[in-house]
Amino acid sequence: MPDTPLIRVAGLVNDSIVDGPGFRFAVFVQGCPHHCEGCHNPETWPFEGGTLMSADEIFARASKNPLLTGFTFSGGEPFEQSAALLPLAARIRENGYELAAYSGYRFEELLADPEKRALLEYVQTLVDGRFILAQRNLLLKFKGSNNQRVIDVPASLAAGEAVLDRSDRWN
């Protein structure tokens, strides 16, 4: 039995170019409470299902790819599995990879929850906010609807409020 909790994974994508800049290893977690109308991944909503995997298993798969520039946690709702994702997030950052996450929660909601904040502290870029079908915009880079924000997490944690990432990489 592993010492760390297992991650309930809906899917893994190597060499993703749609889940952030560069070649990314995308970890889609199983389970989401938001149920956004028009969701791109409704099969990830149920909290049961998926495949249980350890942080070591996931990192081992990703580390075989010399082209990776970063990892992205998506879903489902990654912050519903904050404790399970912590060891993987730590390993990602210790090995010099960029870590991004997508969440239906707003930055302020994540900041207010100690367990979710613990994972947030490893994330460099957060795309936050629920997908709103009426605000869908296919011209946006790395997000689906106009209400969603691209957050510079380290700057936001230092400021105690959301600081938008204005770099060309994400916008």
N, C-alpha and C positions, 0 to 999 in steps of 0.2 A: 504494500500500500504506500502511495506517495505521501510525503510529509505535507504537501501543499494541496489545497483544494483543486479539483479538476474543473476545467472550463467546458461548458456545454457549447459545442461548436456546431453551427449550421453549415459552414463551409469555409474553405481556405482558397485564396486565389493568389497564385504566384505571378509576378510580372504585371500586376494591375497598373494601368495608366489612367484609370478613371476615379480612383479613390485617393487622389492627392498627386502632387508633382513627382516626377521621376518614376522609376520602377519600384513598386511597393508590394509588400506582402500583406494582403488584406485578410483579416480574421473576422469573419462574420459570426457573431454569437447567436445562440438560440434564446428566444424569449424577449418579448417587448410588451410593455403595458400601454403604449401610446395608440396603436391601431389607427394610424393616420390614413385618411381617405386617399386613395391613389398611391399607397405605399409601393415602392419598388420591390420589396422583399416580404410580402405578407406571409410567406411560408415560415418566416422566422418568428412570428408572433407567439405561438404556443411555447410555454416554458418547459414542456416535456419534449422529448425528441432530440434530434441532433446527435452528435457523437461526443462522448466524454474524452477529453484529451488533457494531458499535462502540459505545463509551460515548456518543459524540456522537449516533449515530442514536437510541439509546434515550432519551437526555435530551431530544432535540429533540421526540420524540413526547410525552413527559410534559409538557414545558414549555408545550404548547398548552392545558393544562387549568388554568384559574385557580382551581379549587376544591381542588386537591391540597394536603394538609397534610403528606404524607410519602411515603416510598418503603419498600417491603419487598422484601428478597431472600429468595426461597424456592426450592423446587425439586421435585426434585433436591436436591443439596447445594451451596449457594452457596460454602462454604469450600473446595471442590475446585477452584474457579475464582478463588481469591483474587487472584492477580496480574492476571487479566483484569478483575475487578470493581473493582480499586483506583481507576482513573481515573474511573469512574462514581461511586463512593462519594465521592471527593474533590469532584467537581462537585456532587453532591447537597448535601453539607454546605456548600460555598462559597456555594450559593444559598439557604441558610437552611432547607432541608427537614430534617425528622426522618428518620432512617434506622433501620430495624429489620431483623432477619434471623432466619430460622428455621434451625436446624441440628440434625442428629442427633448431632453431637458435643456433649459437655459443655463448658462454659466452660473448665474446667481443661485439657481436651485442646487447645482452640484457643489458650489462653495459652501452652502449652508448644511450639507449632510457630511458628517465626518468620514464615513466610509467611502462615499463617492469622491470627496475631496482628496483622500489618500491616493486614489488612482489618478485623479486630475493633476496631481503634482508631478507625475512622470510625463504627462502629455505636453507637447510643444505647441500643437495647433489643434483647436477644437472647432468643429462646425456644429453649431448649436441651434436648437429650435426644432419644433415639429415641422414636418413637411405639410404644407397647406396647398391642396390641389388648386384652389382658386388663385393662388399666387405663384403657380408653377411658371418657371421661366427657363426654357431650354437653352438660352444664351449664357446662362450663368456658368462659371467655371467651378467645378467641384461641389456644387450645391444645387438643390432642386427647386427651391421656392424663394421668393424675394425676402421673406421674413427671416431666413436663416442667416446667421452671422459667422464669419471666419474670425476666430479669436486667437490672439497671441497670448497663450496661457502663462508663460513666465512673466511677461509684463503685466498681465491682469492680476496674477497672484501678488505681485509686488505692489500694485496700485490698490488692491482690494476691490476692484471693479473691472468690468469687461473692457479690454483694450482691443480694438479691431486690428487685425493683421492687414496691412495695406500693401503688402509686397506683391509684386507681379507674379510670384510663384503660385499664389493661391487665388488671386483675383483677376 
